[in-house]
């Protein structure tokens, strides 16, 4: 649910106006007034952000089809966009191979991630949005908010290290806080106790369901014996009644250990 096109399903034509300037190589011969061959449009920023999440946070080998799936676009559209971004130095891609960020692409992506997560945090803490409402708002605002506004928001919030979903927020230099990557509750053994550190999904319906259960960052979960002959996960949240989660939902819940048996795998 990162981003979806509006009928036309094109990346390069969403806007022709650059959102933020492309980082310049300090060893480049380009002068301050030299035109850039590849404008960093909001649509490009969005694809770079999605790629960063898959490659850098989840450690996945990213193909055009996987990137298209998570960006909500046709594979042919993403393939064309990746080819153009490779020509402009934002990604590396060999025919039928994986797509990877270059240092220039990563610089852009991590700053968009910072904007997105700070804006989500601001919307929840200052404007009374709920955590299931902020993703799409931040998807729009991250491309138009000025650097000054983002830094003011960061200061106002006291330089938070995580957003409302528990996602780590990069600092202004692009560095991520030294936080645990977390373990999905599907990998924890019965008897383990853990604290929820992060909800990876941005699906609004799932987030509302988790809210109703009291499942969010900081919640304490106990792993119970699962129902027989299923891949479901049975847990107790903050000492409440047992709850059964299907595996797809449970995979989105990351935790830090408290005690009990170690996780699987």
Secondary structure, DSSP 4 states (H G I P E B T S, - for coil): ------SS--STTS-SS-SSPPPPPTT----TTPPPSS---HHHHHHHHHHHIIIIIS-----HHHHHHHHTS-HHHHHHHHHHHHHTTSEEE-TTS-EEE-HHHHHHHHHHHHHHHHHHHHHHHHH---TTTHHHHHHHHTTTS-HHHHHHHHHHTT--SB-TT--B---TTSPPP-----EEGGGSPTT-EEEEEEE----HHHHHHHHHHT-STT-EEEEEPPPTTS--EEEEETT-SEEEE-HHHHTTEEEEEEESSPPP-
